[in-house]
Amino acid sequence: MSAAAMKIKDIVKNNVARFSFYRAGHAFYEVEVGGTKYKFPVSLEDLGTATLLAEHKAITLMRYIRKALEDKTFVKA
């Protein structure tokens, strides 16, 4: 299944996002969907004073996953 064809609900339901790396003002997280790992950026500027953990429930990062799907930055890891 391509990232463009995925539904946000199928990505976040009972799933975990794990920190992968940092680059140019973005923390990149990975989620596994259907046996394939995908990565997406989380803008640190947008977070303000929020805490980033090594692992989050994917639903807590749904805003960033949705944006990555729209921007086509939700890509295979």
Sequence and secondary structure as in RCSB ss.txt:
>XXXX:A:sequence
MSAAAMKIKDIVKNNVARFSFYRAGHAFYEVEVGGTKYKFPVSLEDLGTATLLAEHKAITLMRYIRKALEDKTFV
KA
>XXXX:A:secstr
  GGG  HHHHHTT EEEEEEEETTEEEEEEEETTEEEEEEEEHHHHTT    SEEEGGGGHHHHHHHHHHT  E
E 
